[in-house]
Amino acid sequence: MNRYVDLNRAHWDELVPVHARSAAYDLAHFDARRSREWLDQGSLGDVRGKRLLHLQCHIGTDTLSWARHGAVVTGADFSPPAIELARELGTKLRLEAEFVCAEIERLPRVLERHFDLVYTSYGVLTWLPDLEPWARAISELLERGGRFYVIDTHPFLGLFNDRFGEFDGSYFHSDEPLVYIADGSYADRDAVLEKKTSCEWQHALSDVVNALTGAGLRIDALREFPYLMFQRFPDMVRGEDGWWRLPDSEGRFPLLFSLLAAKP
């Protein structure tokens, strides 16, 4: 399993400078006054003064946005270059933020403290080979009464290739990953990469729920949405609200889900 994770780490290490110069992240104009439009503050409530851990934080833009909203933030990612850039951004913006380089299952031992909130979002679960260690780490990291929130692409999308309606996958998990060899990324589709190989795992919605409840968490809310935060299929249309939708299937299919859990 480590070789797959190592392949992904090398891939994401190379994506850091690609994303840093991309129009999608627009770091030249990212500042302490601007929040990512995808943050779901409503589900986590008032975060001021709350200890918030952001898992798979990449280059830290969302982590710093939570800091801008008053949270006491820690971002974690397995890519050293991503964490280095996140720290640089935090220093530049004069925002209090801690960034830690570690795989999720190691975080309870690395951080040795608890959090009021644990957050992760958008394109994160497919990079995890096994959700049980992920869920156990979240449970260990949360304070009693603490909350966990995830918002991510719906596993329903794992059924399709690059065109909606063309079945080319499975809804259910397999220990063997889907291996992709390709240039580009969601932030820069034209980027030419040396580390082209990436590995992803499908997880059914029941896998997510069962992993979290098996780790002792209580599910408080599970929602599904008919829109996405990026153009997953070529015929998708972006609305005035910034979300991408299937024009001929409005409201018929789940494309995104969110889950709110708590540690009793």
C-alpha positions as CSV (number, residue, x, y, z in Angstrom):
1,M,0.0,0.0,0.0
2,N,2.8,2.4,0.8
3,R,4.0,2.4,-2.8
4,Y,0.6,3.7,-3.9
5,V,0.7,6.4,-1.3
6,D,4.3,7.3,-2.3
7,L,3.2,7.6,-5.9
8,N,0.5,10.0,-4.9
9,R,2.8,12.0,-2.6
10,A,5.3,12.5,-5.5
11,H,2.4,13.5,-7.8
12,W,1.0,16.1,-5.3
13,D,4.5,17.4,-4.5
14,E,4.8,18.3,-8.2
15,L,1.4,19.8,-8.2
16,V,2.3,22.4,-5.6
17,P,4.1,24.8,-7.9
18,V,1.6,24.1,-10.6
19,H,-1.2,25.2,-8.3
20,A,0.8,28.1,-6.9
21,R,0.9,29.7,-10.3
22,S,-2.5,28.7,-11.5
23,A,-5.4,31.0,-12.1
24,A,-7.7,28.7,-10.1
25,Y,-5.8,29.4,-6.9
26,D,-4.8,33.0,-7.9
27,L,-2.4,33.3,-5.0
28,A,-1.2,36.7,-6.2
29,H,-4.6,38.1,-5.1
30,F,-5.3,35.8,-2.1
31,D,-5.3,37.8,1.0
32,A,-6.6,37.7,4.6
33,R,-9.9,39.4,3.6
34,R,-10.9,36.8,1.1
35,S,-12.5,33.5,1.9
36,R,-12.9,30.5,-0.4
37,E,-16.4,30.5,-1.8
38,W,-16.7,26.8,-1.0
39,L,-16.5,27.1,2.8
40,D,-19.6,25.8,4.5
41,Q,-19.6,28.0,7.6
42,G,-23.3,27.3,8.3
43,S,-22.7,23.7,9.1
44,L,-20.0,24.3,11.7
45,G,-21.5,27.4,13.2
46,D,-19.5,30.2,14.8
47,V,-15.8,29.0,14.7
48,R,-14.4,32.0,16.6
49,G,-12.0,30.7,19.2
50,K,-12.6,27.1,18.2
51,R,-9.6,24.8,17.7
52,L,-10.0,23.6,14.1
53,L,-8.0,20.9,12.4
54,H,-8.1,20.9,8.5
55,L,-7.2,17.5,7.1
56,Q,-5.6,17.2,3.6
57,C,-5.2,20.9,3.6
58,H,-2.9,21.0,0.5
59,I,-1.4,24.6,0.2
60,G,-3.5,25.9,3.1
61,T,-5.8,28.4,1.4
62,D,-8.9,27.0,3.0
63,T,-7.1,26.6,6.4
64,L,-6.2,30.3,6.3
65,S,-9.8,31.2,5.3
66,W,-11.0,29.5,8.5
67,A,-8.4,31.5,10.4
68,R,-9.8,34.6,8.9
69,H,-13.1,33.6,10.4
70,G,-11.6,33.4,13.8
71,A,-10.8,29.7,14.2
72,V,-7.5,28.6,15.9
73,V,-6.3,26.6,12.9
74,T,-4.0,23.7,12.2
75,G,-3.6,22.3,8.7
76,A,-2.2,18.9,7.9
77,D,-1.1,17.3,4.7
78,F,1.3,14.6,3.6
79,S,3.1,16.7,1.0
80,P,6.2,18.6,2.4
81,P,6.2,21.2,-0.4
82,A,2.5,21.9,0.2
83,I,3.0,22.5,3.9
84,E,6.0,24.7,3.2
85,L,3.9,26.9,0.8
86,A,1.1,27.0,3.3
87,R,3.4,28.3,6.0
88,E,4.7,30.9,3.7
89,L,1.2,32.1,2.9
90,G,0.3,32.2,6.6
91,T,3.4,34.4,7.3
92,K,2.7,36.6,4.3
93,L,-0.9,37.2,5.5
94,R,0.1,37.6,9.1
95,L,-2.5,34.9,10.1
96,E,-1.9,32.6,13.1
97,A,-1.9,29.1,11.7
98,E,0.1,25.9,12.3
99,F,0.8,23.5,9.5
100,V,2.0,19.9,10.0
101,C,3.3,17.4,7.5
102,A,2.0,14.0,8.4
103,E,-0.3,11.2,7.1
104,I,-3.7,11.3,8.8
105,E,-3.3,8.1,10.8
106,R,-0.1,9.5,12.4
107,L,-1.6,12.8,13.4
108,P,-2.9,11.8,16.9
109,R,0.7,10.9,17.9
110,V,2.2,13.9,16.1
111,L,-0.2,16.6,17.5
112,E,-0.9,15.0,20.9
113,R,-3.9,17.3,21.5
114,H,-7.6,17.5,20.8
115,F,-9.7,19.8,18.6
116,D,-13.2,21.2,18.8
117,L,-13.6,20.8,15.0
118,V,-12.1,18.6,12.3
119,Y,-12.8,19.6,8.7
120,T,-12.0,18.2,5.3
121,S,-13.3,19.0,1.9
122,Y,-13.6,18.6,-1.9
123,G,-11.7,15.8,-3.6
124,V,-10.2,14.2,-0.4
125,L,-11.7,10.7,0.2
126,T,-10.6,9.1,-3.1
127,W,-6.9,9.5,-2.0
128,L,-7.4,7.4,1.1
129,P,-6.8,3.6,0.7
130,D,-8.8,2.7,3.8
131,L,-11.3,4.8,5.7
132,E,-11.1,2.9,9.0
133,P,-7.7,4.4,10.1
134,W,-8.9,7.8,8.8
135,A,-12.0,7.6,11.0
136,R,-10.1,6.4,14.1
137,A,-7.7,9.3,13.8
138,I,-10.6,11.8,13.5
139,S,-12.2,10.3,16.6
140,E,-8.9,10.4,18.6
141,L,-8.3,14.0,17.6
142,L,-11.7,15.3,18.5
143,E,-12.5,16.6,22.0
144,R,-15.6,15.1,23.6
145,G,-18.5,17.0,22.1
146,G,-16.3,18.0,19.2
147,R,-17.7,17.9,15.6
148,F,-16.4,16.5,12.3
149,Y,-17.5,17.9,8.9
150,V,-16.7,16.6,5.4
151,I,-18.0,17.8,2.1
152,D,-16.9,15.9,-1.0
153,T,-17.8,14.6,-4.4
154,H,-20.5,12.0,-4.2
155,P,-19.3,8.3,-4.7
156,F,-22.1,8.0,-7.3
157,L,-19.7,9.7,-9.7
158,G,-17.3,6.7,-9.5
159,L,-19.6,4.9,-11.9
160,F,-18.7,7.2,-14.8
161,N,-15.7,8.0,-17.0
162,D,-15.2,11.5,-18.4
163,R,-18.7,11.7,-19.7
164,F,-21.8,11.5,-17.6
165,G,-23.9,8.5,-18.4
166,E,-21.0,6.4,-19.8
167,F,-20.5,3.7,-17.1
168,D,-16.9,2.8,-16.6
169,G,-16.5,2.1,-12.9
170,S,-18.0,0.7,-9.7
171,Y,-19.8,2.3,-6.9
172,F,-18.2,0.0,-4.4
173,H,-14.7,-0.1,-2.8
174,S,-11.8,-2.2,-4.0
175,D,-8.5,-2.6,-2.2
176,E,-6.8,-2.2,-5.5
177,P,-6.8,1.5,-6.6
178,L,-7.7,3.0,-9.9
179,V,-4.4,4.1,-11.5
180,Y,-4.2,7.1,-13.7
181,I,-1.3,8.3,-15.8
182,A,-2.0,11.8,-17.1
183,D,-0.8,15.3,-17.2
184,G,-2.8,18.3,-15.8
185,S,-4.8,18.8,-12.7
186,Y,-8.2,20.3,-11.7
187,A,-6.4,23.6,-11.3
188,D,-4.5,23.5,-14.6
189,R,-5.6,21.0,-17.1
190,D,-2.7,21.9,-19.5
191,A,0.1,21.4,-17.0
192,V,2.8,18.9,-18.2
193,L,4.0,16.7,-15.3
194,E,6.9,14.4,-14.7
195,K,5.1,12.5,-11.9
196,K,2.0,11.6,-14.0
197,T,0.9,8.6,-12.0
198,S,-1.8,8.9,-9.3
199,C,-3.9,6.3,-7.5
200,E,-7.5,6.7,-6.2
201,W,-9.9,4.5,-4.3
202,Q,-13.6,4.4,-4.5
203,H,-15.6,4.5,-1.2
204,A,-19.4,4.0,-1.1
205,L,-21.4,6.4,1.1
206,S,-22.1,3.5,3.4
207,D,-18.3,3.0,3.8
208,V,-18.0,6.6,5.1
209,V,-20.9,6.3,7.5
210,N,-19.8,2.9,8.8
211,A,-16.1,4.0,9.3
212,L,-17.1,7.0,11.3
213,T,-19.8,5.2,13.5
214,G,-17.4,2.3,14.0
215,A,-14.9,4.8,15.4
216,G,-17.4,6.0,17.9
217,L,-18.8,9.1,16.2
218,R,-22.5,10.0,16.0
219,I,-23.8,11.0,12.6
220,D,-25.9,14.2,13.0
221,A,-26.5,15.1,9.4
222,L,-26.0,13.7,5.9
223,R,-26.9,15.7,2.9
224,E,-26.7,15.2,-0.9
225,F,-26.6,17.9,-3.6
226,P,-27.3,18.0,-7.3
227,Y,-24.3,20.2,-8.1
228,L,-20.5,20.3,-7.9
229,M,-17.7,22.8,-7.1
230,F,-15.8,22.0,-10.4
231,Q,-16.6,21.0,-14.0
232,R,-16.4,17.2,-13.7
233,F,-18.1,16.6,-17.1
234,P,-17.7,18.7,-20.2
235,D,-21.4,19.5,-20.6
236,M,-21.7,20.9,-17.1
237,V,-22.8,24.6,-16.8
238,R,-21.7,27.0,-14.1
239,G,-24.5,29.0,-12.4
240,E,-24.4,32.5,-11.0
241,D,-23.9,30.9,-7.6
242,G,-20.6,29.4,-8.7
243,W,-21.8,25.7,-8.6
244,W,-21.6,23.4,-11.7
245,R,-24.7,21.5,-12.8
246,L,-25.8,19.0,-15.4
247,P,-28.1,21.1,-17.7
248,D,-30.4,18.2,-18.7
249,S,-30.5,16.5,-15.3
250,E,-31.1,19.3,-12.9
251,G,-31.9,17.9,-9.5
252,R,-32.0,14.3,-10.5
253,F,-28.6,12.9,-9.5
254,P,-26.4,13.3,-6.4
255,L,-23.1,15.0,-7.3
256,L,-21.9,16.2,-3.9
257,F,-22.5,15.1,-0.3
258,S,-21.8,16.5,3.2
259,L,-21.7,14.8,6.6
260,L,-21.7,16.3,10.0
261,A,-20.7,14.0,12.9
262,A,-20.0,14.5,16.6
263,K,-18.0,12.7,19.3
264,P,-20.3,11.9,22.2
